[in-house]
Amino acid sequence: MDFPLCDVLITGGRVIDPENAIDVEVNIGIVGDKIAYVGEGTPEAQSVIDVRGKIVAPGFIDLHSHAQDLAGHRLQALDGVTTSLELEGGAAPVSKSYDWSNSEGRPLHYGYSAGWLYSRAIIKEQFDENAVAGLSALPLDAFSAIQGGAHWREPATAEELQQILGLVEEQLDAGAIGIGVLLGYAPRTSSEELHALGKLAMKRQVPLFVHMRWGARVPDHTPVEGVSELLELSRTTGAQVHLCHFASSNASMVEESAQLISEAQAEGLPFTTESYPFGLASTVIGAEFLSPESLQATNTPASTITYLKTGEEVASFERLRRLRAEDPGGLCLIRYYDEREPAQLEQLKQAVSLQGAAFASDAMVVQPLDQAADRSGLDLSQWPLPSEGITVHPRTTSCYVRALSWLHRDTGTLGLSEVIDRSSALPARILRSSVPAMERKGHLGVGADADVVIFDLQRLEPNTSFAPVTPSKGIEHVLVGGTAVVSGGELLPEQRPGQPVFVSTST
């Protein structure tokens, strides 16, 4: 048999490729940025990576990462990620975010949805060209910046709605991957506006990625109402709807919400979801659902919130009011499941094991651990990152390593192939109907993109604290488009082979 002459040959590893039902020791040959050989033979290669005793899997595809700067991508590479997408919030103007990522270079493939909330802010706050140009290319920074706006949370007039939809469609024309709908941050949005987004998504044959209107601990509403609204949206418009961070949004009502989703999927609705394996959520402290009044109405103590810039558990509702007034865009943590309590840890485990749900990190950006400082004063282009003075939610560094180690290795809750499937093939399948590039991602078949992660299952060690910012351990090699960005467990900071992912074009 004639073998291809390979640039890279990965030998001796246990290859687990759920998409192609492979779980066997075989070799993988790479030519350029594609997989050219899978089998027991040993083609000639310019470089050989001997990975005996290790697991070889498709690179992990993160549908929901706000960590779209260089530091975030580097931390995610050490978590086994090869494609990092900002789909829940998205961006607007989306071309600005793509151009910025391209100009700096990224170690991972990247992409953005059309940011409905940013489009909404541009229209309702009447941004002029200078204000739009002033929005950060990093969407999470733009999100923090608009928190002081007076109008974007309010219902849109008929004229404003048409302008918002037009702006969203401009982002789709620019290649945005679906529509990001941060509905929970503007809960007074009319059902007419939400259904108009569903109709637009159906017309353009792209998904909606939604932070639902009512999650856990929202006064006078339940997560079941939030899930039901999105199921009805899919049912009435035909749109594909993806529910972001199921476990945190549905804390306290997981079983009821899971049953609704299961029944809808059995009905054939194009409805998907995701979770990250942590009990702590994260967002801006000025979010409406974190107001002292909302927390008091749901008997939630202020201490469930940690303000990241100081690392403090918020001691009182008065302190919370002060922080929201002084720094509404400041990031915080919210404890939905107390992992220190065995019963709540078990509840979290069951929530993130929802059948058919992908893993997605909801990764955040690195922040200064100093209330008086801001991110502009940090040099996040250096590697390693500073050993102190910075902070980030651990899901940024350890979503996939924690899923592998906790949910498979340590508890046996999920099989190894299932964890890998939820991290690679399943996210790719969620996107394939609208994103041609995903046909070549999430698997290791011949012709697939050479996005590969190799890890030592027994050595996996996730980071579970928000400071210091420490990468995961145990990810031995990561190849993005055939180029190594992690080798021997060490990041190669000079490597930036990531390519943009668009709806209508391939990487």
HELIX and SHEET records of a PDB file:
HELIX    1   1 PRO A   18  ASN A   20  5                                   3    
HELIX    2   2 LEU A   70  ALA A   77  1                                   8    
HELIX    3   3 VAL A   94  GLU A  104  1                                  11    
HELIX    4   4 TRP A  116  LYS A  124  1                                   9    
HELIX    5   5 GLU A  129  ALA A  133  1                                   5    
HELIX    6   6 PRO A  139  ALA A  145  1                                   7    
HELIX    7   7 ILE A  146  GLY A  148  5                                   3    
HELIX    8   8 ALA A  158  ASP A  173  1                                  16    
HELIX    9   9 LEU A  183  TYR A  185  5                                   3    
HELIX   10  10 SER A  191  ARG A  204  1                                  14    
HELIX   11  11 PRO A  223  THR A  237  1                                  15    
HELIX   12  12 PHE A  246  SER A  249  1                                   4    
HELIX   13  13 VAL A  254  GLU A  267  1                                  14    
HELIX   14  14 GLU A  288  LEU A  290  5                                   3    
HELIX   15  15 PRO A  292  ALA A  297  1                                   6    
HELIX   16  16 ALA A  302  THR A  304  5                                   3    
HELIX   17  17 PHE A  317  GLU A  326  1                                  10    
HELIX   18  18 PRO A  342  VAL A  352  1                                  11    
HELIX   19  19 ARG A  375  GLY A  377  5                                   3    
HELIX   20  20 ARG A  395  ARG A  402  1                                   8    
HELIX   21  21 ALA A  403  ASP A  410  3                                   8    
HELIX   22  22 LEU A  416  SER A  423  1                                   8    
HELIX   23  23 ALA A  425  ARG A  432  1                                   8    
HELIX   24  24 PRO A  436  ARG A  440  5                                   5    
HELIX   25  25 LEU A  457  ARG A  459  5                                   3    
SHEET    1   A 4 LYS A  34  GLY A  39  0                                        
SHEET    2   A 4 ASN A  27  VAL A  31 -1                                        
SHEET    3   A 4 CYS A   6  THR A  11 -1                                        
SHEET    4   A 4 ALA A  45  ASP A  50  1                                        
SHEET    1   B 7 ILE A  22  GLU A  25  0                                        
SHEET    2   B 7 ARG A  14  ASP A  17 -1                                        
SHEET    3   B 7 ILE A  55  PRO A  58  1                                        
SHEET    4   B 7 VAL A 452  PHE A 455 -1                                        
SHEET    5   B 7 ILE A 475  VAL A 480 -1                                        
SHEET    6   B 7 THR A 483  SER A 487 -1                                        
SHEET    7   B 7 GLU A 490  LEU A 491 -1                                        
SHEET    1   C 8 PHE A  60  ASP A  62  0                                        
SHEET    2   C 8 VAL A  81  ALA A  91  1                                        
SHEET    3   C 8 HIS A 109  GLY A 115  1                                        
SHEET    4   C 8 ILE A 179  VAL A 181  1                                        
SHEET    5   C 8 LEU A 208  VAL A 210  1                                        
SHEET    6   C 8 VAL A 241  LEU A 243  1                                        
SHEET    7   C 8 PHE A 271  SER A 275  1                                        
SHEET    8   C 8 ALA A 358  PHE A 359  1                                        
SHEET    1   D 4 LEU A 280  VAL A 284  0                                        
SHEET    2   D 4 LEU A 331  ARG A 335 -1                                        
SHEET    3   D 4 ILE A 305  TYR A 307 -1                                        
SHEET    4   D 4 GLU A 312  GLU A 313 -1                                        
SHEET    1   E 2 GLN A 367  PRO A 368  0                                        
SHEET    2   E 2 ILE A 390  THR A 391 -1                                        
END                                                                             
